[in-house]
Amino acid sequence: MSETPARTDTARLLWTIALPAMLTNVATALFGLADMWAIGRLGDAPAQGAVELGAKYMMGLLNVFNFLRTSTVALTAQGAGSGDRAAQGQTLARAMAVALGIGGLLLMAMHWAIPIGLDLLEARDQVRADAQLYIGIRYWAGPVWLGNCVLVGWLIGRRLVRHVLVVEITANAVHITLDLLLVLVAHWGVAGVAFATLGSEILKFALLAAIVLRQPAAREAFAAARSRATWHRAALARLFALNRDLFARTVLLTAAILIFARSGAQHGPVTLAANGILFQLFMLSTLILDGFESASQVLCGEARGADDRARFTRAIRAALLWGGVTGLVLTGIYALAGAPLAAGFSTDGTVVAATGTYVVWVIALPLVGVASFVLDGVFVGAGWTRAMLGTMAAAMALYLLLLWLLHPLGNHGLWTAFTVFFVVRALGQFLVLPRLTRRSFSPS
């Protein structure tokens, strides 16, 4: 009789984390959507393609360090689940130290990293020149982005998702305003899009830091930074083992996305621009569904910290159920409005026609990909990062094989391989989930 109220409470708690996280992620998605819309008003396919390639480059450069956010969520949630406030402060101190170190290295590598990245993306002619301008400006936001990952992850791990939502909405309102002013009013073009991102990232860091510093556990981070226990070898080994697996997993995921962009570029600027628009719509649905990933990280991390298997299982079931319902709703919305929505992001007739040809893949992806997002959150929260890396590697191998086998199908073959990549990731995680659960929790 107690199981039904427990399920109801789990679902309610899931939504208190997932819904603000969804809204936060939608606000984040407005970065890319606003950029593509503003530059699309110019009717210049090479400029729009350059912003797409530049955004993919920055995503490839920075997203491999997204482990800073995910590991911070997991370790903070586990500390909250065990009632250890000092551990939460230590997590913040360690993660911010890592972010500062990586940021410094990125700035040192800037002058050779940009041309190498453009070569790998096969950017040529005017597309390359515009992309280099965009990246050269936006690159300076990289270290700030890393710090934001830590602060956001720490707040989410403490269930302070609404605070993150307020910051994201504020920063994105500023970003959209700057896009309109710098691109459409000041006519800065590609440079205006890049400066809009730089300004909004700096504002976001300032707002997040102000919120974090008001938390008692965060103030303990200053003391933790001076404590030898924070930098003890065993504690650092655990952090770096977690981050190592998350880093490698993110490298594979980012490589899949960059290969997708590179393959699209090989089909010419029109297909590149169309894929860029459709990819932004895909990212919008992904960031909505990512709310369930964030909730899974927190709830499963807390359950792992408390060694509560029943609570852990309820969290997984609730996240898969409601994530699947949300994925179905998004698929329905894109089936009805996907094509006209994509067409609104360009005034180039050939680009609009191409988006209509390939929009079917954006319609399918929310439903077929949602399980992989939810299970990523489960595996991160539970600390099963090595297993998650293994399933990602298997999916990546199949993705590369399909790209080769389906090459004669052109851009449809590219989207097919990309879709199967998400399905295989989820299947692999489902297969290893029961064994990991039995191994990780004490018998009850």
Protein Blocks (a to p, Z undefined) as FASTA:
>chain_A
ZZmmmmmmmmmmmmmmmmmmmmmmmmmmmmmmmmmmmmmmnopaklmmmmmmmmmmmmmm
mmmmmmmmmmmmmmmmmmmmnopaklmmmmmmmmmmmmmmmmmmmmmmmmmmmmmmmmmn
opghjllmmmmmmmmmmmmmmmmmmmmmmmmmmmmmnopmmmmmmmmmmmmmmmmmmmmm
mmmmnonmjmmmmmmmmmmmmmmmmmmmmmmmmpmklmmmmmmmmpmklmgmklmmmmmm
mmmmmmmmmmmmmmmmmmmmmmmmmnojklmmmmmmmmmmmmmmmmmmmmmmmmmmmmmm
mmmmnopaklmmmmmmmmmmmmmmmmmmmmmmmmmmmmmmmmmmccbfklmmmmmmmmmm
mmmmmmmmmmmmmmmmmmmmnopammmmmmmmmmmmmmmmmmmmmmmnommlmmmmmmmm
mmmmmmmmmmmmmmmmmmmpccZZ
